[in-house]
C-alpha cells in the first residue's frame, strides 16, 4: 500500500513557519512528506531540512518522494530526541520546527497496523514497529484499574470503568487478539442508547490505547522545551494537534514558556529570574477552513498553535 497522507493545515503551517530560504528546518513527524516537500520548495541550496519519523514505512516513502533534493536529511527516531538528533548532526540552532501529532492516513488505512476500529487486524498500534510493546499488551496484560485509568485519562471515555471490566472479564476466557474482538467488547460495555449517539463507540478507547502504546503525551512537555532551546532567535515552532489532551498540553506549555515567572502575584517585581523564551503567535489555534474540510474530513479536529523564540 502506498504511503499516502494528506497534510492538514498545509498553507497555514507553511505561512507561519516564516521560511527563510537559507534556513534550517525540522519536520518532527515526516509522515508522507507533505509538509516537508513544501518547505523544501522554499529553500535554497544553502537551506536544509531534517525529517524525523519513527515509522520506517514513512521514511521509505518520504525518501523516495524527496529523492531529488540534496539538502534533506531523514532520521529514524522519535522526535522526543530532537536535541540529541540535532547534536549528532552537529546542528546548534534551527530556524523552524514543525510537528504534526496526528496518526497518518496510511497508518489508519493499512489494516495490519491495527490502528483502526474500522478494519479487523491484530492488536498492534505501534508507530515504531521496532518496539515490542503493543496494543495487545495493554489489552491483555494491564490490570483492570490501570486499563480504566488509560481509557479514562487518554480517551476521556465516560464508560471507561465498564469497558475495563468487560475487557478483563472477556480475556479470562482467552487472549483478545484482534481489533474487531476489542470493538465488540467495547460495544457490549456501552449502553445501547449511547452507542447510537456521537462518534463510533470504540473511537475514544482506541485513541487511549494508541496514546499509551506510543507514550504520546508523556513526551510532549520535555520535547517542546528541547525544541524551543534549539530554535534561533525569532525561529518558529508550529505544532498541530488532533485531540483536546494534546492541544491542552501544547497551550499550557506555550503559556508557561511565555510567562515562566513563579513569583507570588502580590509582590511588586519579579525575583525568580525566569525569563520568557517564546512569544505566542496564535492566541487561538488555527483550524481547518471549510474548503479543506470538504476534501480532507480528517482535518476537522486539527488545531495549529504557533510560537516564536525570543532572546531577552
N, C-alpha and C positions, 0 to 999 in steps of 0.2 A: 504493500500500500504506500502510495506517495505521501511524504510528509507535507501536508497542506494545512496552513494555519493563516486565517485572515487576521492581520494585525488590527487591533482595536485602537481607536482614537489616534490614528496614524498622523494625520495632518496636525492635530493639536499637539501631539508629542514632539514632532519634529520642530514645530514653531517654537515651543517652549524650551527645547534644548539650546536654542540660540547658537546654532552651529558655526564655529569658526573653521574656515577651510583648511587651516594648518593645525587644527586642534587634535587632541587625543580623547577618544570617547570609549565608554564601556557599555556594552549591552549585556546586562547580567543574566538575562533569560533569552538566549539567542533564538530558540524555537525554530520556526521556519524561515528566519532571517528577514521577515517582512519589514520590521523597523530598521534593522541593520542595513539592508540594501538601500534604503532611503538616506540613511546617514552617510554611507559611502559615496553616494552620488554627489554629495555636497562637500566632500573632502578633496583636497589637492593631493598630489603625490607625497607631500610632506606630512599630511594628516595621517591618523592611524585609528583603527577601530579594533578593540579587543572584545570578542564574543565568548561568553561563558554559558555552558549548559551542562547539566548532569545527565542528560539523556543522549546517549550515543547516536540514536536514530536522528535526533535533531542536528547534532554536529555533522553527521554524514550528509544530510540534506543541505544544510547551510553551506558546507564547504564546496558542494557541487554548484549551488546557486551563485556563490560569490567567487568562483574559481578565477574569474577574470581580474579580480582586484588583488594587487600585490601588497597593499597596506592594511591587510586584515589578518589578525591572529585569533585562532579559536582555542579554547581551553576546556577540557573535560573536568569539571569540578562543580561544587556548589558555590553559589555567589556569596554565601556567608564567609567564604575565604577570600574575599576581594582584596583585602590588604596584603595577604601573603602572595596572592596571584600576581599583583602588580609589582611587589618587591622582587619576585623571581624573574619577572620580565624587565627588571631594572627601570621601572617607571615610578617616578617620585609623585607626580601630580597629574591629574587629568582634567579636561575641560567640561566633561559632562558624563553623567551616569544615568542609565535607563534600566528599570526593572518592571517587567510585565508579569505579575504574580499569578495569572490565570493558568489553568490547565489548557494545553493546546488542543485545537480541534482534532488533530491527529491522534493524540492520546485518548481523547474521548471516543473517537470513531473507530479506532483499532480495537476490536472486541477483546483480543487476547490480553490487552494490558489491564483489563479488569477495573477500569475507572468508572465505567458507565453502568447505571442500573437499567439501561435500555437494551443491553446485549448480554447474553449468557457467556460467562468466561470464568476461569479460575480466579479466586480472590487474590489480587495482586496489588495494584495501585502504586507500585514503585516508580518514581520518576527516574531514579538511577537504578537500573536493573543489576548493577554490580552489588548492591546491598542485599543482604539475606533477609532482613526483616520486612514483612509484607502485611497486607490486609488479612491474610489467613491467620497470622499470629495474633493480631488484635482481636479478631472474632473468636478464635479458638483457645487462646491462652489467657487473656485478661480475665480477672475475676469480675463478678457482677458489679461491684462498686466502682472499679476502675473503668469498666465499659460504660456505665452510667455517667461517670464524670466526663469521659471523652465525648460522648454523644450530646450531653447537655452543654458542655462548655464550648465545643468546637462546631456543633451543629445547631445550637440554640433550639433544640428539639424538645417540645413540652411533654412528649411521651417517652422521654429518654429512659425513665425508670422501667416502664413496661417493656420497652424494646430490649433493654439489657437483660431483664428477667427472661423474656421469651427466647433470646439467643442462648442463654445459659441452659435453659430447660431443653431446648432443641439439640444442643450439642452433646447433652448427656446420652443421647441416642446414637451419636456418632459425629465425626467431624463435619463442619459446614464448609464445603469446598468451593462453591460457585456463587457468582453474583446473584443469579436468579433464586438460589436457595435462600440467600440472605434477604432478597426483596420480599419473598413470600413470608418470611418470619416477621419482617417489619410491618407488612400489610396486616398480618394477623394481630399484631400488637396494637395497632392504631384503630380506634373505634370507627365503624363504617361511615358515620356522618362526617368525620374529619377527613377520611380518605377521599371523599368526594369534593372537598374544597381545596383550593390553592394548588401548589405545585405537586409533583409526583411524591407520594408518601415516603419514598426512600431517599429523596434528594438530600435532606439535611443529615441523615445518618451516614450516607456515602461521603458527603463533604467532610464530616467529622473524622471518619476513619482515614480518609486520604490525608488530611492535615496531620493526624497522629503518625501515620506511616512515614511521612516525609519531613516531620518536625518543622512544618512551615511557619508556625507562629513563634516558636521558641527562638528562632534565629533572627527575627526581624529587627528588634531594638539594637542589638550589637552590630548587625550588618549596616544599618543606617548610620550609626556613629562612625564606623570604619570607612564607609563610603564618603561621608562628608569630610572626614580627615584627609582623604586623598584628593579632594577637589582643589583646583586652583581658585584663587580669589575671583569671585563672580562666576565660577563654574556652577552649572545647574544639575540638580538631581530631580528626575521625573519618575514617579512610581505609580503604576496602575494596579488597582486592586479590584476584586470581584465579589467580595462579601464584607459585611459590616465589621467582622472581627479584625480583618486585615486593615481596613480603612481606619478604624478607631486607633489601632496601634500607630499607623503612619501619622495620622493627625496629631496624636498626643506627643509622639517623638519629635515631630517638627516644632510643635509649640515649646517643648522643653528645650530644644536646641536654639530656638529664637529668644526665649526668655528663661535662661537657666538659673537666675538668681534664687537662692534658697533663704534669703534673709526674711525675718518677720516683716509683715506688711506695715507694721506700726512704727518702724524705725525710719528716720528721715533719709538715710543714704545706704547704698549697698556696701557691705563689709566682707561678703563672702568671696568676692573677687572673680566670680564666674562670669565670663563674657559671652555674648551671643555668638553663635557660629554661623547661623543662616538667617536669611530673611525669607519669610513665606511669600511666594508669588501668588498662589491661588488661595484666597480667603475661603472660598467654597470650592469643592472639587469640580473639575471639568467632566461632564458626562457626554455620552454619545448624542449626536444630532439625530433628528427624525429621519434624515436621509440615510445615515449609517445604520440605524435600526432596521430599515427596510431590507438592506442587503446582507446585514450581519446581525441577526437577532441575539447572538451570544454577547453582543456588546451592551445589552440592556442594563446589566448591573455594574458595568465598568466605571471606575472613578479614577481620575488622574489628579495627583497632587504634586505641585512643583515648588521647589525652594532654591535659593541662590546662596552660595557660600559668601560669607563676609569675613574680612580680617580687620579687627579693630586694633 
